[in-house]
Amino acid sequence: MEFTWSDDDERFRVELRAFLESRAPGKPPKGASERLTWVKSWHALLVDNAYAGPSWPVAYGGMDLPFSRQVVYQQEIARARVPAHPGTGVQIAAPAIIKYGTDEQRRRFLRPMLRADVVWAQGFSEPEAGSDLPALRTTAVRDGDRYIVSGQKVWSSSADIADMLFTLVRTGPAGSRQAGISYLMIDLRSAGVTVRPLRDLTGGSGFTEIFLDQVVVPVDNRIGGENEGWTVTRTSLGHERAAGALNQAAMYRRVVTELQALATLRGATGDALTRQRLARIECAVRIMTLNAMRTVSDIIRLGEPGPASSVSRLFNSTFEQELHELAVDILGMSGVLGRSDPDAVEHGRWTWGFLRTRASTIGAGTAEIQRNTIAERLLGLPAEPVAG
Ligand SMILES: Cc1cc2nc3c(=O)[nH]c(=O)nc-3n(C[C@H](O)[C@H](O)[C@H](O)COP(=O)(O)OP(=O)(O)OC[C@H]3O[C@@H](n4cnc5c(N)ncnc54)[C@H](O)[C@@H]3O)c2cc1C
């Protein structure tokens, strides 16, 4: 299925493409802190030129684009290969702030987040609360106009480069589950915060563990009512699953074409089974684009992605694993050479992708949890039994 774009959409595409071609920041610098500065200045430039936040309100630095232009925007961003936004705030916390924050909080948090002046990380998971998030135990005790927060968070992506943490804390009694959770913004530079990077399968440290020891947080940093954080969280989690759906689909359209080129170059297309797997991947990337469009049109129509975002999430995460499995099979023995090996094909990108995507069916809710959501909330099947 192909879509046609209006003349206005095409004019927008031409203008955006010209902007990206003339202003794209080129190759990243070597050091980690130089790279972060480089990424941040790119996003500040986008906001300052009104080319950031395609779905965000204009008042907070966004573009508030209609559906078709959001699709065009993501296609052009993927084509230009410009750096992604640092941290996870824009896609996950911002929708919750826009919906449940006060005007003062929207003013304080949103624009600096979009410009990447302030980088945000997500602190939801805990050692004993991942899939079962309502079991979380980090406590926030009210003391006048502040909370005293203690506990531990884990798997927080990019928290080592972040300034702020959007997090969930227990403000109700122990065991109060969803009814005793608040949504709190914590300054990671506060006394009592320790962030420790965790090494992952790729050799990098994409995520961290965070220790909170009597951290003082102003009550003004709470989004939504006290003990009413679960409603806010559902907005965040829905957007996390829908996050970047369009952007990911546009990016993978390019990657699949590159995979097809790799197969041709390595002489793998003579093999019938490989051709069959390539055809499956080609079909899947087209389905991914349609799913992404459905998710974004749901957000525009209903204000929320809804449980259908679990379909996109499950589909995309298994897709990216399958794609990289095929890539390393095509590479054969060369597939074992990592990014640091000078003989690695395309600087080891396929092998790195293979390792990185092992985590895709865990992050943002595991594949099993997405299947539960699809079964219960979309298909109306009986709810899973609650233990105890
Ligand atoms: C790359 C990556 C990035 C992440 N980034 C962040 C982040 O920025 N911030 C953050 O807060 N968290 C983050 N996470 C954590 C992620 O949300 C959790 O890992 C995830 O929710 C699973 O929780 P868990 O690891 O505690 O596993 P568990 O919940 O202990 O699950 C263990 C296994 O049991 C299965 N299982 C559990 N419950 C059920 C059930 N009811 N039905 C069927 N099967 C079930 C699971 O599917 C899984 O296979 C990230 C994780 C990854 C991998």
Ligand as a Chemical Component Dictionary entry (heavy atoms), coordinates in Angstrom:
data_LIG
# 
_chem_comp.id                   LIG 
_chem_comp.type                 NON-POLYMER 
_chem_comp.pdbx_formal_charge   0 
_chem_comp.three_letter_code    LIG 
# 
loop_
_chem_comp_atom.comp_id 
_chem_comp_atom.atom_id 
_chem_comp_atom.alt_atom_id 
_chem_comp_atom.type_symbol 
_chem_comp_atom.charge 
_chem_comp_atom.model_Cartn_x 
_chem_comp_atom.model_Cartn_y 
_chem_comp_atom.model_Cartn_z 
_chem_comp_atom.pdbx_ordinal 
LIG C1  C1  C 0 17.661 -2.266  27.013 1  
LIG C2  C2  C 0 16.797 -2.014  28.215 2  
LIG C3  C3  C 0 16.566 -0.711  28.603 3  
LIG C4  C4  C 0 15.783 -0.459  29.738 4  
LIG N1  N1  N 0 15.609 0.844   30.109 5  
LIG C5  C5  C 0 14.881 1.105   31.226 6  
LIG C6  C6  C 0 14.750 2.470   31.681 7  
LIG O1  O1  O 0 15.273 3.412   31.069 8  
LIG N2  N2  N 0 14.071 2.678   32.819 9  
LIG C7  C7  C 0 13.466 1.681   33.517 10 
LIG O2  O2  O 0 12.831 1.962   34.513 11 
LIG N3  N3  N 0 13.586 0.381   33.119 12 
LIG C8  C8  C 0 14.284 0.086   31.993 13 
LIG N4  N4  N 0 14.435 -1.239  31.592 14 
LIG C9  C9  C 0 13.890 -2.305  32.432 15 
LIG C10 C10 C 0 12.707 -3.052  31.813 16 
LIG O3  O3  O 0 11.543 -2.254  31.834 17 
LIG C11 C11 C 0 12.534 -4.340  32.618 18 
LIG O4  O4  O 0 13.698 -5.113  32.415 19 
LIG C12 C12 C 0 11.317 -5.117  32.187 20 
LIG O5  O5  O 0 10.140 -4.450  32.551 21 
LIG C13 C13 C 0 11.311 -6.530  32.780 22 
LIG O6  O6  O 0 11.479 -6.500  34.152 23 
LIG P1  P1  P 0 12.575 -7.426  34.886 24 
LIG O7  O7  O 0 13.868 -7.232  34.188 25 
LIG O8  O8  O 0 12.496 -7.148  36.337 26 
LIG O9  O9  O 0 12.111 -8.908  34.584 27 
LIG P2  P2  P 0 10.966 -9.712  35.344 28 
LIG O10 O10 O 0 9.764  -8.868  35.463 29 
LIG O11 O11 O 0 11.539 -10.298 36.576 30 
LIG O12 O12 O 0 10.667 -10.862 34.310 31 
LIG C14 C14 C 0 11.448 -12.059 34.214 32 
LIG C15 C15 C 0 10.787 -12.970 33.196 33 
LIG O13 O13 O 0 9.482  -13.369 33.650 34 
LIG C16 C16 C 0 8.493  -13.058 32.661 35 
LIG N5  N5  N 0 7.252  -12.593 33.302 36 
LIG C17 C17 C 0 7.152  -11.741 34.358 37 
LIG N6  N6  N 0 5.845  -11.530 34.649 38 
LIG C18 C18 C 0 5.122  -12.253 33.746 39 
LIG C19 C19 C 0 3.726  -12.427 33.525 40 
LIG N7  N7  N 0 2.819  -11.809 34.286 41 
LIG N8  N8  N 0 3.340  -13.220 32.500 42 
LIG C20 C20 C 0 4.259  -13.853 31.709 43 
LIG N9  N9  N 0 5.598  -13.729 31.887 44 
LIG C21 C21 C 0 6.021  -12.931 32.881 45 
LIG C22 C22 C 0 9.123  -11.918 31.866 46 
LIG O14 O14 O 0 8.545  -11.831 30.569 47 
LIG C23 C23 C 0 10.589 -12.297 31.840 48 
LIG O15 O15 O 0 10.812 -13.261 30.825 49 
LIG C24 C24 C 0 15.214 -1.529  30.471 50 
LIG C25 C25 C 0 15.469 -2.844  30.082 51 
LIG C26 C26 C 0 16.248 -3.095  28.972 52 
LIG C27 C27 C 0 16.497 -4.533  28.587 53 
# 
loop_
_chem_comp_bond.comp_id 
_chem_comp_bond.atom_id_1 
_chem_comp_bond.atom_id_2 
_chem_comp_bond.value_order 
_chem_comp_bond.pdbx_ordinal 
LIG C1  C2  SING 1  
LIG C2  C3  SING 2  
LIG C2  C26 DOUB 3  
LIG C3  C4  DOUB 4  
LIG C4  N1  SING 5  
LIG C4  C24 SING 6  
LIG N1  C5  DOUB 7  
LIG C5  C6  SING 8  
LIG C5  C8  SING 9  
LIG C6  O1  DOUB 10 
LIG C6  N2  SING 11 
LIG N2  C7  SING 12 
LIG C7  O2  DOUB 13 
LIG C7  N3  SING 14 
LIG N3  C8  DOUB 15 
LIG C8  N4  SING 16 
LIG N4  C9  SING 17 
LIG N4  C24 SING 18 
LIG C9  C10 SING 19 
LIG C10 O3  SING 20 
LIG C10 C11 SING 21 
LIG C11 O4  SING 22 
LIG C11 C12 SING 23 
LIG C12 O5  SING 24 
LIG C12 C13 SING 25 
LIG C13 O6  SING 26 
LIG O6  P1  SING 27 
LIG P1  O7  DOUB 28 
LIG P1  O8  SING 29 
LIG P1  O9  SING 30 
LIG O9  P2  SING 31 
LIG P2  O10 DOUB 32 
LIG P2  O11 SING 33 
LIG P2  O12 SING 34 
LIG O12 C14 SING 35 
LIG C14 C15 SING 36 
LIG C15 O13 SING 37 
LIG C15 C23 SING 38 
LIG O13 C16 SING 39 
LIG C16 N5  SING 40 
LIG C16 C22 SING 41 
LIG N5  C17 SING 42 
LIG N5  C21 SING 43 
LIG C17 N6  DOUB 44 
LIG N6  C18 SING 45 
LIG C18 C19 SING 46 
LIG C18 C21 DOUB 47 
LIG C19 N7  SING 48 
LIG C19 N8  DOUB 49 
LIG N8  C20 SING 50 
LIG C20 N9  DOUB 51 
LIG N9  C21 SING 52 
LIG C22 O14 SING 53 
LIG C22 C23 SING 54 
LIG C23 O15 SING 55 
LIG C24 C25 DOUB 56 
LIG C25 C26 SING 57 
LIG C26 C27 SING 58 
# 
